[in-house]
Amino acid sequence: MRCPYCRGTDSRVLDSRTADDGAAIRRRRECQECGKRFTTAETAVLSVVKRSGATESFSRAKVISGVRKACQGRPVSDDDLALLAQRVEDAVRAAGAAEVPSAEVGVAILGPLRELDEVAYLRFASVYRNYDNLEDFEAEITLLRSEAALAATSPESADAVSVSTTLPTPS
């Protein structure tokens, strides 16, 4: 770790603490060359493996950008999108892998987006799952309606149905 003041490479850790709900480690350091103190933050790198095989760092901004298109014209705020992106990142990191396929990121988006706005969910799912015709939309709408009806009668049963009716991801 280089000192931001003198660019020295030798520093001593004085204190370490978790930050961002355990997603990062904050370290207070002292440069052995100039004696000045500085703070560093360490985070685990999460990489997304795209269909082409290329890897890139996970980006909340990219999640927000993709979902924002589906939410265009819908009553969804920037704060809602930021929270959704945080939930997606938390879900992907919870898998415990340093590299995740882009398909898993898409699946992680679907659940929170569905809770946020069903119309935006349908828009996003239609692109993500490659809906080719009206029957694909009708099947998804029928599923949404049946889960809504079940939720109205028994909230516990609706959770079980939404988990068991997850459609396969595209390959």
Backbone as CSV, one residue per row, in Angstrom:
resi,resn,N_x,N_y,N_z,CA_x,CA_y,CA_z,C_x,C_y,C_z
1,MET,0.847,-1.175,0.000,0.000,0.000,0.000,0.893,1.238,0.000
2,ARG,0.730,2.094,-0.990,1.539,3.310,-1.085,0.933,4.427,-0.233
3,CYS,1.805,5.158,0.409,1.391,6.312,1.198,0.929,7.411,0.238
4,PRO,-0.245,8.002,0.474,-0.732,9.050,-0.428,0.064,10.360,-0.307
5,TYR,0.892,10.477,0.739,1.657,11.717,0.945,3.057,11.649,0.338
6,CYS,3.788,10.562,0.639,5.174,10.480,0.177,5.403,9.348,-0.829
7,ARG,4.364,8.581,-1.112,4.404,7.450,-2.045,5.270,6.299,-1.532
8,GLY,5.583,6.323,-0.243,6.344,5.232,0.361,5.542,3.941,0.361
9,THR,6.253,2.803,0.311,5.562,1.516,0.206,5.458,0.778,1.533
10,ASP,6.051,1.298,2.581,6.042,0.610,3.868,5.092,1.327,4.823
11,SER,4.025,0.625,5.211,3.094,1.209,6.181,2.717,0.159,7.210
12,ARG,2.274,0.637,8.359,1.895,-0.238,9.457,0.399,-0.048,9.724
13,VAL,-0.325,-1.163,9.897,-1.755,-1.098,10.192,-1.929,-0.803,11.680
14,LEU,-2.669,0.274,11.973,-2.918,0.665,13.364,-4.255,0.129,13.864
15,ASP,-5.243,0.074,12.956,-6.590,-0.337,13.356,-7.325,-0.891,12.141
16,SER,-8.116,-1.950,12.343,-8.946,-2.524,11.282,-10.374,-2.665,11.786
17,ARG,-11.323,-2.275,10.951,-12.745,-2.380,11.293,-13.537,-2.742,10.050
18,THR,-14.657,-3.407,10.259,-15.528,-3.687,9.121,-16.339,-2.430,8.808
19,ALA,-16.695,-2.296,7.543,-17.488,-1.156,7.086,-18.521,-1.654,6.096
20,ASP,-19.500,-0.844,5.794,-20.554,-1.185,4.830,-21.196,-2.531,5.147
21,ASP,-21.576,-2.708,6.399,-22.229,-3.940,6.846,-21.409,-5.182,6.533
22,GLY,-20.107,-5.093,6.703,-19.230,-6.235,6.506,-18.738,-6.434,5.088
23,ALA,-19.156,-5.581,4.163,-18.743,-5.724,2.763,-17.340,-5.167,2.520
24,ALA,-16.813,-4.415,3.465,-15.493,-3.815,3.296,-14.757,-3.800,4.635
25,ILE,-13.459,-3.642,4.562,-12.634,-3.499,5.757,-11.940,-2.151,5.682
26,ARG,-12.075,-1.371,6.749,-11.451,-0.055,6.832,-10.206,-0.205,7.695
27,ARG,-9.072,0.225,7.163,-7.819,0.118,7.906,-7.201,1.504,8.089
28,ARG,-6.770,1.781,9.292,-6.038,3.008,9.598,-4.564,2.633,9.572
29,ARG,-3.783,3.338,8.757,-2.379,2.997,8.567,-1.476,4.175,8.910
30,GLU,-0.216,3.853,9.186,0.799,4.875,9.416,1.988,4.559,8.515
31,CYS,2.407,5.560,7.745,3.545,5.402,6.849,4.825,5.344,7.690
32,GLN,5.670,4.353,7.411,6.932,4.187,8.146,8.007,5.170,7.669
33,GLU,7.788,5.763,6.487,8.789,6.684,5.949,8.546,8.128,6.380
34,CYS,7.285,8.609,6.277,7.015,10.015,6.619,6.250,10.173,7.938
35,GLY,5.693,9.093,8.452,5.005,9.135,9.737,3.556,9.599,9.672
36,LYS,3.054,9.963,8.498,1.670,10.417,8.389,0.721,9.228,8.386
37,ARG,-0.509,9.503,8.821,-1.529,8.467,8.886,-2.535,8.632,7.751
38,PHE,-3.072,7.515,7.304,-4.090,7.527,6.251,-4.990,6.307,6.406
39,THR,-6.132,6.368,5.748,-7.125,5.305,5.834,-7.282,4.623,4.486
40,THR,-7.411,3.306,4.516,-7.677,2.549,3.295,-8.957,1.741,3.496
41,ALA,-9.578,1.400,2.389,-10.778,0.557,2.423,-10.540,-0.606,1.471
42,GLU,-10.783,-1.802,1.957,-10.590,-2.992,1.145,-11.943,-3.666,0.926
43,THR,-12.223,-4.005,-0.311,-13.460,-4.719,-0.635,-13.120,-5.924,-1.505
44,ALA,-13.949,-6.935,-1.393,-13.774,-8.113,-2.242,-14.275,-7.773,-3.640
45,VAL,-13.525,-8.167,-4.632,-13.900,-7.903,-6.012,-14.899,-8.961,-6.459
46,LEU,-15.987,-8.519,-7.040,-17.006,-9.419,-7.572,-17.004,-9.254,-9.084
47,SER,-16.732,-10.342,-9.791,-16.665,-10.294,-11.256,-17.866,-10.986,-11.863
48,VAL,-18.324,-10.444,-12.982,-19.440,-11.022,-13.730,-18.869,-11.616,-15.013
49,VAL,-19.205,-12.883,-15.262,-18.761,-13.557,-16.473,-19.885,-13.447,-17.493
50,LYS,-19.608,-12.758,-18.582,-20.619,-12.548,-19.620,-20.740,-13.798,-20.493
51,ARG,-21.787,-13.846,-21.297,-22.004,-15.000,-22.176,-20.836,-15.235,-23.121
52,SER,-20.171,-14.169,-23.520,-19.029,-14.282,-24.437,-17.794,-14.847,-23.752
53,GLY,-17.832,-14.939,-22.417,-16.681,-15.423,-21.666,-15.857,-14.306,-21.063
54,ALA,-16.093,-13.087,-21.486,-15.374,-11.931,-20.938,-15.840,-11.679,-19.507
55,THR,-14.935,-11.165,-18.681,-15.308,-10.832,-17.306,-15.184,-9.327,-17.105
56,GLU,-16.040,-8.824,-16.225,-15.979,-7.416,-15.841,-16.429,-7.301,-14.399
57,SER,-16.046,-6.239,-13.744,-16.440,-6.029,-12.359,-17.939,-5.796,-12.266
58,PHE,-18.540,-6.294,-11.172,-19.954,-6.049,-10.949,-20.154,-4.551,-10.774
59,SER,-21.226,-4.039,-11.364,-21.498,-2.608,-11.291,-22.966,-2.372,-10.958
60,ARG,-23.197,-1.734,-9.809,-24.579,-1.359,-9.465,-25.135,-0.401,-10.506
61,ALA,-24.277,0.477,-11.006,-24.721,1.459,-12.012,-25.238,0.755,-13.258
62,LYS,-24.609,-0.343,-13.627,-25.051,-1.079,-14.806,-26.399,-1.764,-14.537
63,VAL,-26.589,-2.277,-13.334,-27.878,-2.866,-12.951,-28.959,-1.793,-13.023
64,ILE,-28.673,-0.633,-12.447,-29.641,0.470,-12.439,-29.960,0.902,-13.869
65,SER,-28.950,0.993,-14.707,-29.162,1.407,-16.092,-30.100,0.451,-16.826
66,GLY,-29.868,-0.842,-16.672,-30.725,-1.830,-17.331,-32.146,-1.825,-16.814
67,VAL,-32.285,-1.686,-15.501,-33.623,-1.698,-14.902,-34.344,-0.379,-15.183
68,ARG,-33.598,0.720,-15.253,-34.207,2.023,-15.524,-34.966,2.008,-16.856
69,LYS,-34.415,1.303,-17.848,-35.087,1.204,-19.150,-36.436,0.513,-19.007
70,ALA,-36.489,-0.529,-18.186,-37.746,-1.245,-17.967,-38.732,-0.408,-17.159
71,CYS,-38.217,0.503,-16.348,-39.056,1.333,-15.476,-39.456,2.663,-16.117
72,GLN,-39.046,2.891,-17.354,-39.347,4.156,-18.021,-40.853,4.399,-18.047
73,GLY,-41.260,5.571,-17.563,-42.673,5.933,-17.538,-43.437,5.342,-16.363
74,ARG,-42.744,4.629,-15.467,-43.372,4.016,-14.307,-43.062,4.849,-13.068
75,PRO,-43.891,4.753,-12.029,-43.648,5.542,-10.813,-42.568,4.906,-9.929
76,VAL,-41.339,4.888,-10.433,-40.209,4.295,-9.716,-39.145,5.368,-9.555
77,SER,-38.728,5.616,-8.318,-37.759,6.682,-8.048,-36.323,6.170,-8.170
78,ASP,-35.395,7.113,-8.205,-33.976,6.759,-8.237,-33.578,6.016,-6.963
79,ASP,-34.177,6.398,-5.841,-33.901,5.702,-4.580,-34.368,4.254,-4.646
80,ASP,-35.521,4.027,-5.267,-36.015,2.653,-5.444,-35.031,1.836,-6.266
81,LEU,-34.501,2.439,-7.329,-33.547,1.744,-8.185,-32.244,1.462,-7.452
82,ALA,-31.789,2.416,-6.649,-30.555,2.223,-5.879,-30.729,1.093,-4.868
83,LEU,-31.886,1.047,-4.223,-32.166,-0.019,-3.264,-32.232,-1.369,-3.969
84,LEU,-32.853,-1.407,-5.136,-32.930,-2.636,-5.913,-31.524,-3.118,-6.276
85,ALA,-30.670,-2.217,-6.727,-29.304,-2.582,-7.090,-28.542,-3.116,-5.879
86,GLN,-28.774,-2.520,-4.716,-28.135,-3.001,-3.484,-28.607,-4.414,-3.158
87,ARG,-29.914,-4.654,-3.290,-30.460,-5.989,-3.024,-29.900,-7.020,-4.001
88,VAL,-29.746,-6.627,-5.255,-29.182,-7.530,-6.259,-27.733,-7.866,-5.904
89,GLU,-26.951,-6.843,-5.571,-25.552,-7.088,-5.207,-25.462,-7.976,-3.972
90,ASP,-26.293,-7.724,-2.972,-26.289,-8.552,-1.763,-26.617,-10.006,-2.089
91,ALA,-27.604,-10.212,-2.960,-27.995,-11.574,-3.336,-26.875,-12.279,-4.089
92,VAL,-26.225,-11.566,-4.994,-25.149,-12.167,-5.777,-23.946,-12.467,-4.888
93,ARG,-23.610,-11.541,-3.992,-22.480,-11.764,-3.077,-22.777,-12.896,-2.094
94,ALA,-24.037,-13.069,-1.729,-24.417,-14.117,-0.777,-24.118,-15.511,-1.315
95,ALA,-24.027,-15.636,-2.631,-23.679,-16.927,-3.232,-22.257,-17.325,-2.862
96,GLY,-21.418,-16.356,-2.512,-20.076,-16.634,-2.039,-19.033,-16.855,-3.116
97,ALA,-19.385,-16.663,-4.362,-18.432,-16.866,-5.455,-17.801,-15.531,-5.862
98,ALA,-16.533,-15.588,-6.251,-15.849,-14.380,-6.709,-16.258,-14.018,-8.129
99,GLU,-16.674,-15.021,-8.906,-17.143,-14.802,-10.273,-18.533,-15.407,-10.413
100,VAL,-19.459,-14.628,-10.967,-20.817,-15.123,-11.180,-21.200,-14.918,-12.644
101,PRO,-21.948,-15.861,-13.207,-22.410,-15.679,-14.585,-23.416,-14.535,-14.666
102,SER,-23.441,-13.855,-15.787,-24.372,-12.734,-15.957,-25.822,-13.208,-15.820
103,ALA,-26.089,-14.469,-16.160,-27.450,-15.003,-16.026,-27.902,-14.979,-14.567
104,GLU,-26.976,-15.223,-13.628,-27.339,-15.181,-12.205,-27.677,-13.759,-11.772
105,VAL,-26.999,-12.780,-12.340,-27.314,-11.385,-12.027,-28.725,-11.072,-12.521
106,GLY,-29.058,-11.536,-13.718,-30.405,-11.330,-14.257,-31.472,-11.949,-13.383
107,VAL,-31.233,-13.162,-12.912,-32.194,-13.828,-12.022,-32.329,-13.046,-10.719
108,ALA,-31.209,-12.538,-10.207,-31.232,-11.767,-8.967,-32.001,-10.459,-9.129
109,ILE,-32.085,-9.938,-10.334,-32.832,-8.698,-10.601,-34.337,-8.969,-10.616
110,LEU,-34.736,-10.105,-11.147,-36.162,-10.376,-11.369,-37.010,-10.297,-10.101
111,GLY,-36.568,-10.908,-9.015,-37.362,-10.919,-7.787,-37.642,-9.528,-7.223
112,PRO,-36.590,-8.753,-6.933,-36.816,-7.413,-6.402,-37.588,-6.499,-7.363
113,LEU,-37.352,-6.657,-8.672,-38.057,-5.821,-9.648,-39.534,-6.166,-9.666
114,ARG,-39.841,-7.424,-9.526,-41.236,-7.864,-9.496,-41.973,-7.250,-8.306
115,GLU,-41.286,-7.190,-7.155,-41.877,-6.573,-5.965,-42.037,-5.066,-6.142
116,LEU,-41.104,-4.458,-6.877,-41.110,-3.008,-7.065,-42.205,-2.555,-8.017
117,ASP,-42.295,-3.190,-9.190,-43.273,-2.783,-10.197,-43.485,-3.929,-11.177
118,GLU,-44.702,-4.446,-11.231,-44.988,-5.607,-12.074,-44.870,-5.312,-13.565
119,VAL,-45.223,-4.105,-13.975,-45.113,-3.751,-15.391,-43.635,-3.695,-15.798
120,ALA,-42.814,-3.072,-14.964,-41.380,-3.025,-15.236,-40.796,-4.440,-15.227
121,TYR,-41.295,-5.274,-14.324,-40.853,-6.669,-14.279,-41.155,-7.374,-15.598
122,LEU,-42.367,-7.189,-16.112,-42.732,-7.819,-17.386,-41.850,-7.316,-18.528
123,ARG,-41.569,-6.024,-18.537,-40.707,-5.469,-19.577,-39.311,-6.081,-19.507
124,PHE,-38.750,-6.115,-18.303,-37.402,-6.647,-18.127,-37.373,-8.137,-18.456
125,ALA,-38.358,-8.882,-17.946,-38.410,-10.329,-18.177,-38.582,-10.642,-19.658
126,SER,-39.320,-9.808,-20.373,-39.543,-10.078,-21.790,-38.236,-10.013,-22.575
127,VAL,-37.343,-9.140,-22.179,-36.046,-9.051,-22.849,-35.109,-10.127,-22.297
128,TYR,-35.065,-10.255,-20.979,-34.143,-11.189,-20.347,-34.447,-12.637,-20.733
129,ARG,-35.718,-12.986,-20.779,-36.119,-14.362,-21.095,-36.463,-14.565,-22.569
130,ASN,-36.246,-13.545,-23.377,-36.467,-13.641,-24.823,-37.889,-14.061,-25.190
131,TYR,-38.869,-13.325,-24.689,-40.252,-13.633,-25.075,-40.388,-13.417,-26.574
132,ASP,-40.915,-14.422,-27.265,-41.030,-14.353,-28.717,-42.424,-14.012,-29.208
133,ASN,-43.435,-14.267,-28.372,-44.801,-14.080,-28.847,-45.725,-13.721,-27.691
134,LEU,-46.969,-13.470,-28.019,-47.951,-13.077,-27.005,-48.194,-14.170,-25.974
135,GLU,-48.056,-15.422,-26.375,-48.291,-16.518,-25.436,-47.301,-16.469,-24.263
136,ASP,-46.079,-16.053,-24.535,-45.092,-15.930,-23.465,-45.532,-14.869,-22.454
137,PHE,-46.001,-13.726,-22.960,-46.506,-12.665,-22.082,-47.735,-13.145,-21.320
138,GLU,-48.668,-13.788,-22.029,-49.893,-14.266,-21.390,-49.595,-15.263,-20.285
139,ALA,-48.639,-16.157,-20.506,-48.272,-17.136,-19.481,-47.715,-16.440,-18.245
140,GLU,-46.873,-15.442,-18.448,-46.291,-14.717,-17.314,-47.359,-13.913,-16.575
141,ILE,-48.247,-13.273,-17.313,-49.328,-12.497,-16.683,-50.257,-13.426,-15.903
142,THR,-50.572,-14.583,-16.468,-51.414,-15.562,-15.770,-50.734,-16.001,-14.471
143,LEU,-49.443,-16.226,-14.528,-48.695,-16.605,-13.333,-48.742,-15.492,-12.290
144,LEU,-48.540,-14.255,-12.706,-48.611,-13.119,-11.777,-49.988,-13.021,-11.134
145,ARG,-51.031,-13.177,-11.941,-52.402,-13.091,-11.410,-52.694,-14.218,-10.429
146,SER,-52.268,-15.431,-10.755,-52.552,-16.555,-9.857,-51.805,-16.398,-8.535
147,GLU,-50.576,-15.898,-8.601,-49.833,-15.660,-7.361,-50.455,-14.533,-6.550
148,ALA,-50.962,-13.498,-7.225,-51.617,-12.393,-6.515,-52.891,-12.885,-5.840
149,ALA,-53.642,-13.734,-6.527,-54.871,-14.278,-5.943,-54.547,-15.170,-4.759
150,LEU,-53.511,-15.966,-4.874,-53.100,-16.847,-3.789,-52.594,-16.035,-2.603
151,ALA,-51.875,-14.961,-2.881,-51.368,-14.101,-1.815,-52.506,-13.427,-1.063
152,ALA,-53.570,-13.112,-1.778,-54.725,-12.472,-1.134,-55.408,-13.428,-0.162
153,THR,-55.335,-14.721,-0.442,-55.986,-15.691,0.436,-55.050,-16.234,1.503
154,SER,-53.758,-16.378,1.170,-52.805,-16.964,2.111,-51.397,-16.466,1.808
155,PRO,-50.896,-15.478,2.556,-49.573,-14.913,2.286,-48.440,-15.944,2.334
156,GLU,-48.528,-16.954,3.226,-47.466,-17.952,3.314,-47.410,-18.800,2.051
157,SER,-48.547,-19.138,1.477,-48.585,-19.975,0.282,-48.020,-19.252,-0.929
158,ALA,-48.203,-17.951,-0.998,-47.717,-17.181,-2.153,-46.200,-17.238,-2.258
159,ASP,-45.518,-17.214,-1.106,-44.056,-17.298,-1.137,-43.610,-18.638,-1.693
160,ALA,-44.283,-19.698,-1.299,-43.917,-21.022,-1.799,-44.163,-21.128,-3.301
161,VAL,-45.246,-20.536,-3.782,-45.553,-20.600,-5.208,-44.543,-19.809,-6.006
162,SER,-44.170,-18.617,-5.553,-43.247,-17.804,-6.341,-41.870,-18.452,-6.423
163,VAL,-41.473,-19.190,-5.401,-40.195,-19.883,-5.455,-40.284,-21.075,-6.396
164,SER,-41.374,-21.806,-6.351,-41.467,-23.037,-7.144,-41.781,-22.790,-8.606
165,THR,-42.226,-21.586,-8.970,-42.599,-21.337,-10.358,-41.580,-20.519,-11.121
166,THR,-40.369,-20.440,-10.603,-39.333,-19.687,-11.297,-39.016,-20.383,-12.618
167,LEU,-39.065,-19.613,-13.692,-38.805,-20.151,-15.025,-37.313,-20.295,-15.248
168,PRO,-36.905,-21.212,-16.111,-35.469,-21.370,-16.379,-34.896,-20.127,-17.060
169,THR,-33.615,-19.918,-16.808,-32.950,-18.769,-17.417,-32.508,-19.130,-18.814
170,PRO,-32.351,-18.137,-19.689,-31.918,-18.419,-21.060,-30.472,-18.909,-21.065
171,SER,-30.144,-19.675,-22.071,-28.770,-20.186,-22.149,-27.965,-19.457,-23.202
